[in-house]
Amino acid sequence: MKNTKFLVKLTRTGTHVVAFVQRLDRTPIQTTSNRKLALLMGRLTAEETIKSLQTSRCTPELVSVLVSA
């Protein structure tokens, strides 16, 4: 059985650097460029994270991932 989980992908304005959210429990939120180290989360948590990260410097987006249960 496969479940759908989500990653939050951040693209910084003016650069081609892509980062993924790694940890939520710290301020500022930790990011990583390694997709395998990114935090897999449910849709509601991912949407809340996107709302908190929306700034003029970065563009957050949801990336869906199929995960074996």
PDB file with one MODEL, atoms N, CA, C and O in Angstrom:
MODEL        1
ATOM      1  N   MET A   1       0.836  -1.177   0.000  1.00  0.00           N
ATOM      2  CA  MET A   1       0.000   0.000   0.000  1.00  0.00           C
ATOM      3  C   MET A   1       0.889   1.251   0.000  1.00  0.00           C
ATOM      4  O   MET A   1       1.893   1.312   0.709  1.00  0.00           O
ATOM      5  N   LYS A   2       0.509   2.222  -0.790  1.00  0.00           N
ATOM      6  CA  LYS A   2       1.298   3.452  -0.868  1.00  0.00           C
ATOM      7  C   LYS A   2       0.476   4.629  -0.360  1.00  0.00           C
ATOM      8  O   LYS A   2      -0.725   4.732  -0.610  1.00  0.00           O
ATOM      9  N   ASN A   3       1.156   5.504   0.355  1.00  0.00           N
ATOM     10  CA  ASN A   3       0.533   6.726   0.855  1.00  0.00           C
ATOM     11  C   ASN A   3       1.165   7.912   0.157  1.00  0.00           C
ATOM     12  O   ASN A   3       2.307   7.837  -0.297  1.00  0.00           O
ATOM     13  N   THR A   4       0.424   9.007   0.070  1.00  0.00           N
ATOM     14  CA  THR A   4       0.968  10.233  -0.495  1.00  0.00           C
ATOM     15  C   THR A   4       1.399  11.140   0.643  1.00  0.00           C
ATOM     16  O   THR A   4       0.605  11.464   1.527  1.00  0.00           O
ATOM     17  N   LYS A   5       2.646  11.545   0.617  1.00  0.00           N
ATOM     18  CA  LYS A   5       3.190  12.511   1.569  1.00  0.00           C
ATOM     19  C   LYS A   5       3.654  13.714   0.770  1.00  0.00           C
ATOM     20  O   LYS A   5       3.717  13.667  -0.459  1.00  0.00           O
ATOM     21  N   PHE A   6       3.976  14.786   1.467  1.00  0.00           N
ATOM     22  CA  PHE A   6       4.340  16.019   0.782  1.00  0.00           C
ATOM     23  C   PHE A   6       5.650  16.581   1.304  1.00  0.00           C
ATOM     24  O   PHE A   6       5.971  16.471   2.487  1.00  0.00           O
ATOM     25  N   LEU A   7       6.396  17.183   0.395  1.00  0.00           N
ATOM     26  CA  LEU A   7       7.593  17.943   0.713  1.00  0.00           C
ATOM     27  C   LEU A   7       7.279  19.401   0.436  1.00  0.00           C
ATOM     28  O   LEU A   7       6.449  19.712  -0.418  1.00  0.00           O
ATOM     29  N   VAL A   8       7.935  20.285   1.149  1.00  0.00           N
ATOM     30  CA  VAL A   8       7.817  21.711   0.845  1.00  0.00           C
ATOM     31  C   VAL A   8       9.115  22.128   0.175  1.00  0.00           C
ATOM     32  O   VAL A   8      10.191  22.076   0.772  1.00  0.00           O
ATOM     33  N   LYS A   9       8.988  22.546  -1.083  1.00  0.00           N
ATOM     34  CA  LYS A   9      10.127  22.955  -1.895  1.00  0.00           C
ATOM     35  C   LYS A   9      10.189  24.484  -1.908  1.00  0.00           C
ATOM     36  O   LYS A   9       9.185  25.152  -2.157  1.00  0.00           O
ATOM     37  N   LEU A  10      11.375  25.028  -1.638  1.00  0.00           N
ATOM     38  CA  LEU A  10      11.560  26.474  -1.614  1.00  0.00           C
ATOM     39  C   LEU A  10      12.478  26.886  -2.756  1.00  0.00           C
ATOM     40  O   LEU A  10      13.553  26.315  -2.939  1.00  0.00           O
ATOM     41  N   THR A  11      12.049  27.873  -3.515  1.00  0.00           N
ATOM     42  CA  THR A  11      12.869  28.443  -4.566  1.00  0.00           C
ATOM     43  C   THR A  11      13.119  29.894  -4.206  1.00  0.00           C
ATOM     44  O   THR A  11      12.176  30.666  -4.033  1.00  0.00           O
ATOM     45  N   ARG A  12      14.369  30.263  -4.094  1.00  0.00           N
ATOM     46  CA  ARG A  12      14.726  31.638  -3.729  1.00  0.00           C
ATOM     47  C   ARG A  12      14.680  32.528  -4.961  1.00  0.00           C
ATOM     48  O   ARG A  12      15.150  32.142  -6.031  1.00  0.00           O
ATOM     49  N   THR A  13      14.117  33.710  -4.809  1.00  0.00           N
ATOM     50  CA  THR A  13      14.001  34.662  -5.904  1.00  0.00           C
ATOM     51  C   THR A  13      15.382  35.118  -6.361  1.00  0.00           C
ATOM     52  O   THR A  13      16.227  35.479  -5.542  1.00  0.00           O
ATOM     53  N   GLY A  14      15.601  35.100  -7.660  1.00  0.00           N
ATOM     54  CA  GLY A  14      16.865  35.561  -8.215  1.00  0.00           C
ATOM     55  C   GLY A  14      17.952  34.522  -8.284  1.00  0.00           C
ATOM     56  O   GLY A  14      19.020  34.799  -8.830  1.00  0.00           O
ATOM     57  N   THR A  15      17.727  33.334  -7.752  1.00  0.00           N
ATOM     58  CA  THR A  15      18.726  32.262  -7.815  1.00  0.00           C
ATOM     59  C   THR A  15      18.056  30.986  -8.315  1.00  0.00           C
ATOM     60  O   THR A  15      16.830  30.897  -8.382  1.00  0.00           O
ATOM     61  N   HIS A  16      18.861  30.028  -8.655  1.00  0.00           N
ATOM     62  CA  HIS A  16      18.344  28.735  -9.090  1.00  0.00           C
ATOM     63  C   HIS A  16      18.517  27.687  -8.009  1.00  0.00           C
ATOM     64  O   HIS A  16      18.420  26.492  -8.289  1.00  0.00           O
ATOM     65  N   VAL A  17      18.769  28.107  -6.782  1.00  0.00           N
ATOM     66  CA  VAL A  17      18.965  27.195  -5.663  1.00  0.00           C
ATOM     67  C   VAL A  17      17.615  26.701  -5.164  1.00  0.00           C
ATOM     68  O   VAL A  17      16.715  27.494  -4.887  1.00  0.00           O
ATOM     69  N   VAL A  18      17.484  25.394  -5.055  1.00  0.00           N
ATOM     70  CA  VAL A  18      16.258  24.780  -4.547  1.00  0.00           C
ATOM     71  C   VAL A  18      16.575  24.161  -3.198  1.00  0.00           C
ATOM     72  O   VAL A  18      17.600  23.500  -3.033  1.00  0.00           O
ATOM     73  N   ALA A  19      15.685  24.380  -2.229  1.00  0.00           N
ATOM     74  CA  ALA A  19      15.856  23.798  -0.901  1.00  0.00           C
ATOM     75  C   ALA A  19      14.541  23.146  -0.481  1.00  0.00           C
ATOM     76  O   ALA A  19      13.465  23.533  -0.936  1.00  0.00           O
ATOM     77  N   PHE A  20      14.651  22.163   0.383  1.00  0.00           N
ATOM     78  CA  PHE A  20      13.481  21.481   0.932  1.00  0.00           C
ATOM     79  C   PHE A  20      13.485  21.661   2.443  1.00  0.00           C
ATOM     80  O   PHE A  20      14.550  21.745   3.054  1.00  0.00           O
ATOM     81  N   VAL A  21      12.308  21.721   3.048  1.00  0.00           N
ATOM     82  CA  VAL A  21      12.205  21.870   4.496  1.00  0.00           C
ATOM     83  C   VAL A  21      12.681  20.583   5.153  1.00  0.00           C
ATOM     84  O   VAL A  21      12.218  19.494   4.815  1.00  0.00           O
ATOM     85  N   GLN A  22      13.616  20.717   6.100  1.00  0.00           N
ATOM     86  CA  GLN A  22      14.170  19.556   6.794  1.00  0.00           C
ATOM     87  C   GLN A  22      13.607  19.424   8.206  1.00  0.00           C
ATOM     88  O   GLN A  22      13.298  18.317   8.647  1.00  0.00           O
ATOM     89  N   ARG A  23      13.470  20.552   8.924  1.00  0.00           N
ATOM     90  CA  ARG A  23      12.940  20.527  10.299  1.00  0.00           C
ATOM     91  C   ARG A  23      12.025  21.723  10.513  1.00  0.00           C
ATOM     92  O   ARG A  23      12.288  22.821  10.024  1.00  0.00           O
ATOM     93  N   LEU A  24      10.944  21.489  11.251  1.00  0.00           N
ATOM     94  CA  LEU A  24       9.980  22.552  11.533  1.00  0.00           C
ATOM     95  C   LEU A  24      10.089  23.101  12.946  1.00  0.00           C
ATOM     96  O   LEU A  24       9.608  24.202  13.214  1.00  0.00           O
ATOM     97  N   ASP A  25      10.705  22.365  13.847  1.00  0.00           N
ATOM     98  CA  ASP A  25      10.642  22.709  15.265  1.00  0.00           C
ATOM     99  C   ASP A  25      11.614  23.802  15.689  1.00  0.00           C
ATOM    100  O   ASP A  25      11.697  24.109  16.878  1.00  0.00           O
ATOM    101  N   ARG A  26      12.334  24.385  14.777  1.00  0.00           N
ATOM    102  CA  ARG A  26      13.273  25.461  15.110  1.00  0.00           C
ATOM    103  C   ARG A  26      12.913  26.727  14.361  1.00  0.00           C
ATOM    104  O   ARG A  26      12.222  26.688  13.343  1.00  0.00           O
ATOM    105  N   THR A  27      13.381  27.831  14.866  1.00  0.00           N
ATOM    106  CA  THR A  27      13.213  29.113  14.188  1.00  0.00           C
ATOM    107  C   THR A  27      14.583  29.650  13.872  1.00  0.00           C
ATOM    108  O   THR A  27      15.353  29.825  14.817  1.00  0.00           O
ATOM    109  N   PRO A  28      14.961  29.924  12.675  1.00  0.00           N
ATOM    110  CA  PRO A  28      14.184  29.695  11.455  1.00  0.00           C
ATOM    111  C   PRO A  28      14.136  28.210  11.083  1.00  0.00           C
ATOM    112  O   PRO A  28      14.929  27.406  11.573  1.00  0.00           O
ATOM    113  N   ILE A  29      13.204  27.873  10.223  1.00  0.00           N
ATOM    114  CA  ILE A  29      13.033  26.487   9.784  1.00  0.00           C
ATOM    115  C   ILE A  29      14.282  26.043   9.037  1.00  0.00           C
ATOM    116  O   ILE A  29      14.803  26.774   8.195  1.00  0.00           O
ATOM    117  N   GLN A  30      14.758  24.849   9.348  1.00  0.00           N
ATOM    118  CA  GLN A  30      15.958  24.331   8.686  1.00  0.00           C
ATOM    119  C   GLN A  30      15.609  23.768   7.320  1.00  0.00           C
ATOM    120  O   GLN A  30      14.578  23.119   7.144  1.00  0.00           O
ATOM    121  N   THR A  31      16.485  24.028   6.353  1.00  0.00           N
ATOM    122  CA  THR A  31      16.283  23.514   5.009  1.00  0.00           C
ATOM    123  C   THR A  31      17.496  22.701   4.572  1.00  0.00           C
ATOM    124  O   THR A  31      18.570  22.789   5.168  1.00  0.00           O
ATOM    125  N   THR A  32      17.306  21.916   3.528  1.00  0.00           N
ATOM    126  CA  THR A  32      18.373  21.108   2.954  1.00  0.00           C
ATOM    127  C   THR A  32      18.216  21.071   1.443  1.00  0.00           C
ATOM    128  O   THR A  32      17.105  21.193   0.927  1.00  0.00           O
ATOM    129  N   SER A  33      19.306  20.907   0.746  1.00  0.00           N
ATOM    130  CA  SER A  33      19.230  20.768  -0.709  1.00  0.00           C
ATOM    131  C   SER A  33      19.084  19.297  -1.110  1.00  0.00           C
ATOM    132  O   SER A  33      18.815  18.996  -2.273  1.00  0.00           O
ATOM    133  N   ASN A  34      19.258  18.394  -0.162  1.00  0.00           N
ATOM    134  CA  ASN A  34      19.145  16.956  -0.413  1.00  0.00           C
ATOM    135  C   ASN A  34      17.696  16.520  -0.215  1.00  0.00           C
ATOM    136  O   ASN A  34      17.181  16.547   0.903  1.00  0.00           O
ATOM    137  N   ARG A  35      17.050  16.123  -1.292  1.00  0.00           N
ATOM    138  CA  ARG A  35      15.632  15.743  -1.223  1.00  0.00           C
ATOM    139  C   ARG A  35      15.396  14.544  -0.309  1.00  0.00           C
ATOM    140  O   ARG A  35      14.334  14.442   0.305  1.00  0.00           O
ATOM    141  N   LYS A  36      16.366  13.635  -0.207  1.00  0.00           N
ATOM    142  CA  LYS A  36      16.213  12.449   0.640  1.00  0.00           C
ATOM    143  C   LYS A  36      16.197  12.800   2.125  1.00  0.00           C
ATOM    144  O   LYS A  36      15.667  12.034   2.930  1.00  0.00           O
ATOM    145  N   LEU A  37      16.763  13.938   2.502  1.00  0.00           N
ATOM    146  CA  LEU A  37      16.769  14.368   3.895  1.00  0.00           C
ATOM    147  C   LEU A  37      15.576  15.255   4.241  1.00  0.00           C
ATOM    148  O   LEU A  37      15.398  15.640   5.397  1.00  0.00           O
ATOM    149  N   ALA A  38      14.773  15.574   3.251  1.00  0.00           N
ATOM    150  CA  ALA A  38      13.638  16.470   3.472  1.00  0.00           C
ATOM    151  C   ALA A  38      12.568  15.810   4.334  1.00  0.00           C
ATOM    152  O   ALA A  38      12.422  14.588   4.351  1.00  0.00           O
ATOM    153  N   LEU A  39      11.835  16.640   5.040  1.00  0.00           N
ATOM    154  CA  LEU A  39      10.778  16.183   5.927  1.00  0.00           C
ATOM    155  C   LEU A  39       9.539  15.812   5.125  1.00  0.00           C
ATOM    156  O   LEU A  39       9.006  16.633   4.378  1.00  0.00           O
ATOM    157  N   LEU A  40       9.079  14.561   5.285  1.00  0.00           N
ATOM    158  CA  LEU A  40       7.831  14.122   4.674  1.00  0.00           C
ATOM    159  C   LEU A  40       6.706  14.453   5.641  1.00  0.00           C
ATOM    160  O   LEU A  40       6.787  14.124   6.824  1.00  0.00           O
ATOM    161  N   MET A  41       5.668  15.095   5.153  1.00  0.00           N
ATOM    162  CA  MET A  41       4.586  15.501   6.047  1.00  0.00           C
ATOM    163  C   MET A  41       3.235  15.347   5.362  1.00  0.00           C
ATOM    164  O   MET A  41       3.150  15.168   4.147  1.00  0.00           O
ATOM    165  N   GLY A  42       2.192  15.420   6.163  1.00  0.00           N
ATOM    166  CA  GLY A  42       0.841  15.371   5.636  1.00  0.00           C
ATOM    167  C   GLY A  42       0.472  16.674   4.953  1.00  0.00           C
ATOM    168  O   GLY A  42       1.166  17.679   5.109  1.00  0.00           O
ATOM    169  N   ARG A  43      -0.599  16.664   4.210  1.00  0.00           N
ATOM    170  CA  ARG A  43      -0.994  17.838   3.430  1.00  0.00           C
ATOM    171  C   ARG A  43      -1.284  19.055   4.307  1.00  0.00           C
ATOM    172  O   ARG A  43      -0.870  20.165   3.973  1.00  0.00           O
ATOM    173  N   LEU A  44      -1.993  18.864   5.429  1.00  0.00           N
ATOM    174  CA  LEU A  44      -2.331  20.011   6.286  1.00  0.00           C
ATOM    175  C   LEU A  44      -1.084  20.653   6.886  1.00  0.00           C
ATOM    176  O   LEU A  44      -0.977  21.879   6.920  1.00  0.00           O
ATOM    177  N   THR A  45      -0.150  19.848   7.356  1.00  0.00           N
ATOM    178  CA  THR A  45       1.093  20.382   7.915  1.00  0.00           C
ATOM    179  C   THR A  45       1.897  21.097   6.841  1.00  0.00           C
ATOM    180  O   THR A  45       2.473  22.155   7.095  1.00  0.00           O
ATOM    181  N   ALA A  46       1.941  20.528   5.647  1.00  0.00           N
ATOM    182  CA  ALA A  46       2.680  21.144   4.550  1.00  0.00           C
ATOM    183  C   ALA A  46       2.054  22.486   4.159  1.00  0.00           C
ATOM    184  O   ALA A  46       2.774  23.451   3.900  1.00  0.00           O
ATOM    185  N   GLU A  47       0.737  22.553   4.116  1.00  0.00           N
ATOM    186  CA  GLU A  47       0.070  23.811   3.771  1.00  0.00           C
ATOM    187  C   GLU A  47       0.312  24.877   4.836  1.00  0.00           C
ATOM    188  O   GLU A  47       0.506  26.045   4.499  1.00  0.00           O
ATOM    189  N   GLU A  48       0.304  24.500   6.108  1.00  0.00           N
ATOM    190  CA  GLU A  48       0.605  25.452   7.182  1.00  0.00           C
ATOM    191  C   GLU A  48       2.035  25.959   7.072  1.00  0.00           C
ATOM    192  O   GLU A  48       2.303  27.137   7.307  1.00  0.00           O
ATOM    193  N   THR A  49       2.949  25.069   6.714  1.00  0.00           N
ATOM    194  CA  THR A  49       4.350  25.455   6.542  1.00  0.00           C
ATOM    195  C   THR A  49       4.494  26.441   5.390  1.00  0.00           C
ATOM    196  O   THR A  49       5.240  27.415   5.498  1.00  0.00           O
ATOM    197  N   ILE A  50       3.795  26.202   4.303  1.00  0.00           N
ATOM    198  CA  ILE A  50       3.849  27.113   3.157  1.00  0.00           C
ATOM    199  C   ILE A  50       3.331  28.493   3.539  1.00  0.00           C
ATOM    200  O   ILE A  50       3.920  29.503   3.155  1.00  0.00           O
ATOM    201  N   LYS A  51       2.249  28.544   4.284  1.00  0.00           N
ATOM    202  CA  LYS A  51       1.700  29.835   4.705  1.00  0.00           C
ATOM    203  C   LYS A  51       2.693  30.610   5.570  1.00  0.00           C
ATOM    204  O   LYS A  51       2.791  31.833   5.466  1.00  0.00           O
ATOM    205  N   SER A  52       3.424  29.899   6.421  1.00  0.00           N
ATOM    206  CA  SER A  52       4.379  30.570   7.299  1.00  0.00           C
ATOM    207  C   SER A  52       5.647  30.997   6.562  1.00  0.00           C
ATOM    208  O   SER A  52       6.357  31.887   7.031  1.00  0.00           O
ATOM    209  N   LEU A  53       5.943  30.381   5.423  1.00  0.00           N
ATOM    210  CA  LEU A  53       7.168  30.678   4.688  1.00  0.00           C
ATOM    211  C   LEU A  53       6.990  31.673   3.544  1.00  0.00           C
ATOM    212  O   LEU A  53       7.976  32.069   2.922  1.00  0.00           O
ATOM    213  N   GLN A  54       5.776  32.078   3.257  1.00  0.00           N
ATOM    214  CA  GLN A  54       5.563  32.970   2.123  1.00  0.00           C
ATOM    215  C   GLN A  54       6.145  34.344   2.415  1.00  0.00           C
ATOM    216  O   GLN A  54       5.634  35.095   3.246  1.00  0.00           O
ATOM    217  N   THR A  55       7.219  34.650   1.715  1.00  0.00           N
ATOM    218  CA  THR A  55       7.861  35.955   1.808  1.00  0.00           C
ATOM    219  C   THR A  55       8.203  36.415   0.401  1.00  0.00           C
ATOM    220  O   THR A  55       7.957  35.703  -0.572  1.00  0.00           O
ATOM    221  N   SER A  56       8.761  37.585   0.303  1.00  0.00           N
ATOM    222  CA  SER A  56       9.147  38.078  -1.012  1.00  0.00           C
ATOM    223  C   SER A  56      10.437  37.431  -1.507  1.00  0.00           C
ATOM    224  O   SER A  56      10.763  37.537  -2.689  1.00  0.00           O
ATOM    225  N   ARG A  57      11.176  36.762  -0.621  1.00  0.00           N
ATOM    226  CA  ARG A  57      12.455  36.162  -1.006  1.00  0.00           C
ATOM    227  C   ARG A  57      12.353  34.722  -1.468  1.00  0.00           C
ATOM    228  O   ARG A  57      13.222  34.261  -2.208  1.00  0.00           O
ATOM    229  N   CYS A  58      11.324  33.996  -1.058  1.00  0.00           N
ATOM    230  CA  CYS A  58      11.235  32.604  -1.470  1.00  0.00           C
ATOM    231  C   CYS A  58       9.818  32.255  -1.894  1.00  0.00           C
ATOM    232  O   CYS A  58       8.844  32.857  -1.442  1.00  0.00           O
ATOM    233  N   THR A  59       9.731  31.265  -2.778  1.00  0.00           N
ATOM    234  CA  THR A  59       8.456  30.793  -3.281  1.00  0.00           C
ATOM    235  C   THR A  59       8.297  29.336  -2.874  1.00  0.00           C
ATOM    236  O   THR A  59       8.946  28.464  -3.452  1.00  0.00           O
ATOM    237  N   PRO A  60       7.441  29.049  -1.883  1.00  0.00           N
ATOM    238  CA  PRO A  60       7.240  27.657  -1.472  1.00  0.00           C
ATOM    239  C   PRO A  60       6.205  26.959  -2.356  1.00  0.00           C
ATOM    240  O   PRO A  60       5.273  27.590  -2.854  1.00  0.00           O
ATOM    241  N   GLU A  61       6.379  25.652  -2.542  1.00  0.00           N
ATOM    242  CA  GLU A  61       5.393  24.873  -3.276  1.00  0.00           C
ATOM    243  C   GLU A  61       5.367  23.449  -2.734  1.00  0.00           C
ATOM    244  O   GLU A  61       6.346  22.965  -2.166  1.00  0.00           O
ATOM    245  N   LEU A  62       4.222  22.787  -2.921  1.00  0.00           N
ATOM    246  CA  LEU A  62       4.052  21.402  -2.487  1.00  0.00           C
ATOM    247  C   LEU A  62       4.582  20.449  -3.544  1.00  0.00           C
ATOM    248  O   LEU A  62       4.364  20.656  -4.738  1.00  0.00           O
ATOM    249  N   VAL A  63       5.274  19.412  -3.114  1.00  0.00           N
ATOM    250  CA  VAL A  63       5.729  18.354  -3.993  1.00  0.00           C
ATOM    251  C   VAL A  63       5.204  17.041  -3.409  1.00  0.00           C
ATOM    252  O   VAL A  63       5.538  16.690  -2.277  1.00  0.00           O
ATOM    253  N   SER A  64       4.395  16.325  -4.165  1.00  0.00           N
ATOM    254  CA  SER A  64       3.840  15.070  -3.657  1.00  0.00           C
ATOM    255  C   SER A  64       4.806  13.916  -3.922  1.00  0.00           C
ATOM    256  O   SER A  64       5.496  13.880  -4.941  1.00  0.00           O
ATOM    257  N   VAL A  65       4.834  12.967  -2.968  1.00  0.00           N
ATOM    258  CA  VAL A  65       5.727  11.815  -3.036  1.00  0.00           C
ATOM    259  C   VAL A  65       4.945  10.587  -2.607  1.00  0.00           C
ATOM    260  O   VAL A  65       4.264  10.618  -1.581  1.00  0.00           O
ATOM    261  N   LEU A  66       5.029   9.503  -3.374  1.00  0.00           N
ATOM    262  CA  LEU A  66       4.400   8.245  -2.974  1.00  0.00           C
ATOM    263  C   LEU A  66       5.366   7.491  -2.066  1.00  0.00           C
ATOM    264  O   LEU A  66       6.535   7.300  -2.400  1.00  0.00           O
ATOM    265  N   VAL A  67       4.851   7.065  -0.903  1.00  0.00           N
ATOM    266  CA  VAL A  67       5.669   6.406   0.101  1.00  0.00           C
ATOM    267  C   VAL A  67       5.053   5.042   0.404  1.00  0.00           C
ATOM    268  O   VAL A  67       3.840   4.933   0.579  1.00  0.00           O
ATOM    269  N   SER A  68       5.880   4.012   0.466  1.00  0.00           N
ATOM    270  CA  SER A  68       5.385   2.687   0.835  1.00  0.00           C
ATOM    271  C   SER A  68       5.068   2.656   2.318  1.00  0.00           C
ATOM    272  O   SER A  68       5.856   3.122   3.141  1.00  0.00           O
ATOM    273  N   ALA A  69       3.913   2.105   2.655  1.00  0.00           N
ATOM    274  CA  ALA A  69       3.491   2.067   4.052  1.00  0.00           C
ATOM    275  C   ALA A  69       4.028   0.870   4.769  1.00  0.00           C
ATOM    276  O   ALA A  69       3.762   0.692   5.958  1.00  0.00           O
TER     277      ALA A  69
ENDMDL
END
